[in-house]
Each structure stands twice: as structure tokens, then as C-alpha cells.
Amino acid sequence: MGRGDHLATFEQLVLLALLSLEEDVAYGMNIRHALRDHARREASVPTVYSALDRLESKGFVSSHLGQATPERGGRAKKLFRVEPAGVRALQEARETLEAMWHVGGLVGGRSDG
Amino acid sequence: MGDSPSQRCLRPPRVAETTLLLLLPKLDRGPILGDLAEEFTRRALADGGKVARSWHWRQFVRAIVPAARRRLPRGATGRDGGILNVTKMGFPWLDVKIGLRMLVKHPGLSLVAVFALAVGIPVGVAPTRFVNAHEAPPPVDESDRIQVLRSIDLVNSVVRPGSLYDFILWRETLTSFESLGASMDAVYNVISEDGRAAPIEGAEVTASMFDILRVAPLRGRTLIAADEVVGAPPVVVVGHDVWQSRLGSDLDGLLARRGSEPQADDSPLSSRSRAHPCADRSRRGARRSGDR
């Protein structure tokens, strides 16, 4: 994984939120709800889309326009899907974190003092 | 046909939507505004229009900076490179973002900061204004037309004594002032005819000083350009006070000596005994003067 392809914490959360959603409802507002409900992260809609932009430029997600609905003021949804590279990046990030937790001795009952 | 009140209630605040529309890049407008409108509608149906509006305005405030940043080129705002790239565009977006965040999270603290600035700046400036207001202006007509030029040694933070070179250079190059004069304070030993000898304060000045000060002689003349020529006979302008106290108000046959050399005296008298460096800027804005 290149230096620019690492996943920031917020990007990991967005990817995980995206994975938790069905493909036909995986768009900005629902991702935001998932972040709020499961990660207790309040992010503005543009912030979520900024993260999705970065993930898309890294090839971790792809997007396409969905249907427009009246409650959206006739505007189309932008639906996202996690690509295999995104899943791999998530797994690598998790393995890296777990390895560091082991190295730090914080896994397995180490206590301060 | 107009919208019914219930339909209007289900619309997001138009000002907020329009502002975001202008801030967001074209490709983002549909998805982002659509998401906000959809959530607004859901909340309006569930909790009422007032709650939905309040929510939308909060979202709007939180979205301003991210929306504006999305309009900038990638990498210009730290979207790729992190915090160090924030100032690449020369505008402190991070400061704006943190400022807005603090305003939302800690409105009381923001209020204190604003209050401190609103009060602190005037309080800090007040002493200077007070001194300026009470500083005695030069005793000449329209004294605000007169400015003093000083040469300052920036390394040692001291006023550097002016030089003739400075004066000539300024006189030839400065265009902001109508006229430039120079003076050098000095103390002269004056021996009057009754034999009294006592020092008096005076000054060696350029001829232009009298024009700048707008001081007219009561008798005789003041200095003229010809007096500045090398080799021209020195001219003494005696002030009114000195004329009365030291010369017995006598003009006829007055002879001044500089050392052992007799000086011509055109008996000029002015109502002021000292010349000050000053300049008239009434004709061309600022005018200049110089210290020697």
C-alpha cells in the first residue's frame, strides 16, 4: 500500500458504515446516520462526501447516481459501493492496529502502574 | 398556483440552500443538497417544520467550511496532505473552521473573546490618543500642516542625528511635501551694548523655515535663499523677546558679532524668538521639515 493509500480513522469509519448499508441506500445521509448511531461521530454532510471523494480517488469505493425523488427536491442520490481494494485496505488497517496494540502490551491485561 | 402552507413548511430554508448551492462544486450540489432536503423532509414529517428548520440551519452552519473547501483544488486545503497544506492557498481555512467550531461549541468563550477585543483595543489606544490630544501644537498657523522628519536607527532603535546630506537628499527626492526646512538648536553668547553677557537659545535654520512657519518680520526681512549660498554674509534674525530684554528695543545701529567678526543685521524682528523645524503642506497635502 502506497504512502497516500493509507486509511485515516474517519475514512475507516466511513468504509465500515458503507459496508453496513445495503447497496441501494448507501449514500451520504445514511452513511452519516450510521456514523452517528454506531461510532458516535457527528459529521456534516460535506465532510462525509469529502471522505468519500478521497476513498474514491484511492480506488476504495465507486459511485453512481441513483434515482431522484420528490422529497429530495428532484435531486439524484449518489450511491457508493466498497470495492475489493477498500476491503483489503480496511483489513490491513485493522491488522496494523492490532499488531501495534500487541507491541504496546495493551492487549492481554496490561495495566498501568 | 402557489404552494400551500404545508408544502412551504416541507421546504428547507431557501437562504441556506442557496448559499450552499453557491458554495458547493457543481457535481456535489445534487447529492449533498438532496441528502439535506431528504432528511429535512423526514424530520419535518416526524417532528414538525420548526424542528426540521432548526436542524437544517445547524447543518448549514456546520457545512459552510467543508463545502467551501470542497470547491478548492484537491491538495490546496489539506484534503490529501493534512494540516500542513491548509495554508497553501494563502487563506487560513483551518483557522476559520476552528473559529466556527469554537463559536458553536463554546459561545460564551467566544463572547468573552469578542468583548475583550472590543474593550481591550480602545483601552490600549486611549493613552496614545490622550497624549496626542493634549500635546501642544507648534505655535504657528494651521499647525497640522507641519510634519517633523526624523532619521531613525532601526538597529539600535534610536533617533539618529540628521545630517546635511539627509536634508539635501530629502529636499531633492521627497515629493509629498511642499517645502522642506531644517534647523539646528544652539546656544549663543550675546553681549549687549550695556556690557551684559548671557547665553540665549537660538537656532541655525534654512531660509525656508520662515515661509513654512509663516512668520513675517516686524521690521527688515527674514532669511532668503541668497543667505544660504556659501560665502554669503551671515544674517541674524532677532526675536521679539530678545529684542526687548537684551537689546533694549533698540534697532538703530544694532551690530551683531560672531566671534570677532561683525555681522550685517537687517534688523528683522519676528514675534517669536525661536524657529522650529516645520513645513507648510496646505498646498500639496503633506509638507516636510527636517532636523539637523
Interface residues (C-beta under 8 A of the other chain):
Chain A: G4 Y27 G28 M29 R32 S44 V45 P46 T47 Y49 S50 D53 R54 S57 L65 A68 T69 E71 R72 G73 R75 A76 K77 K78
Chain B: L24 D28 R29 G30 P31 I32 L33 G34 D35 L36 A37 E38 E39 T41 R42 Q59 R62 A63 P66 A67 R69 R70 R74 R79 D80
